[in-house]
Structure formats: C-alpha cells, structure tokens
Amino acid sequence: MSANVVLYGRPGCHLCDDARALLVRVRAELPFALEERDIEQNDALHRAYLERIPVVAIDGEEVFEFFVDEDELRRRLSG
C-alpha cells in the first residue's frame, strides 16, 4: 500500500515549488499518492499554514515544513 502525501502551499511560493519538484522526483522511484492543497482556497488552511509553508504530511502526519529532507522522505516512504 502506497503512502498518501499532501503538500500544503500556495501559488508564487518558491519553497513550495522546490518541495513539489522534490516530491515528483522521488515519486518516480517510490510511488505514492500526491495531493496538493492551496492554502489560499480555504480560510482555515490559510490560518494554519500561512507562516509555515510548504508543509508536507505523510498519511496524515505533518513531517516537513519549509524544506523537505530527501533522505528522510525516502526513509519514511520505504516504510
């Protein structure tokens, strides 16, 4: 069973773009479901994440904010 990964971010965020690129690259080797949530489309998400983006959650657990550690991501996805 593959992991469910959620990237919380917003348009125009270069750190979000970097996180997305890393997730897509890793996903090519270690398949997982990837969902992106634009925090600007939801007031509650905007309040919760505005100062922390990008935030990456794996199976409901927030594991990265600001930057994604590729080695740690791979470790978590490898199970």
C-alpha positions in Angstrom: 0.0 0.0 0.0 1.5 3.3 -1.0 1.6 6.4 1.2 -0.7 9.4 0.9 1.3 12.6 0.7 -0.2 16.1 1.0 1.7 19.3 0.0 0.2 22.4 1.6 1.3 25.5 -0.2 0.2 28.4 -2.4 1.0 29.8 -5.8 4.1 32.0 -6.1 5.9 30.3 -3.2 9.3 29.3 -4.4 9.9 26.9 -1.4 6.6 25.2 -2.4 7.8 24.8 -5.9 11.1 23.3 -4.6 9.2 20.9 -2.4 6.9 19.9 -5.3 9.8 19.2 -7.6 11.5 17.0 -5.0 8.3 15.1 -4.3 7.7 14.5 -8.0 11.3 13.3 -8.5 11.1 10.9 -5.5 7.6 9.7 -6.6 9.1 8.4 -9.9 11.1 5.9 -7.8 8.9 5.3 -4.8 5.2 5.6 -5.9 2.8 7.4 -3.6 -0.4 9.3 -3.9 0.3 13.1 -4.0 -2.3 15.7 -3.3 -1.7 19.5 -3.3 -3.7 21.8 -1.2 -3.7 25.5 -2.0 -4.0 27.2 1.4 -5.4 30.4 -0.2 -8.5 28.5 -1.2 -9.5 27.7 2.4 -9.6 30.2 5.3 -8.8 27.5 7.9 -5.8 26.2 6.0 -4.6 29.7 5.4 -4.6 30.5 9.1 -3.0 27.2 10.0 -0.2 27.2 7.4 0.5 30.7 6.2 3.7 31.1 8.1 4.9 27.5 7.7 4.6 26.6 4.0 5.4 24.4 2.4 4.2 21.7 4.8 4.3 18.1 3.8 2.1 15.5 5.5 2.5 11.7 5.1 -0.5 9.6 5.9 -1.9 12.5 8.0 1.3 13.2 9.9 3.0 16.6 9.3 6.6 15.7 8.8 8.2 18.6 7.0 7.8 22.4 6.9 9.8 25.0 5.0 12.1 22.3 3.4 11.8 18.6 2.6 14.7 16.4 3.6 15.0 14.0 0.7 16.8 11.2 2.7 14.2 11.4 5.5 11.3 11.4 2.9 12.7 8.3 1.2 13.2 6.6 4.6 9.6 7.3 5.6 8.2 6.2 2.2 10.2 3.0 2.3 8.5 2.1 5.5 
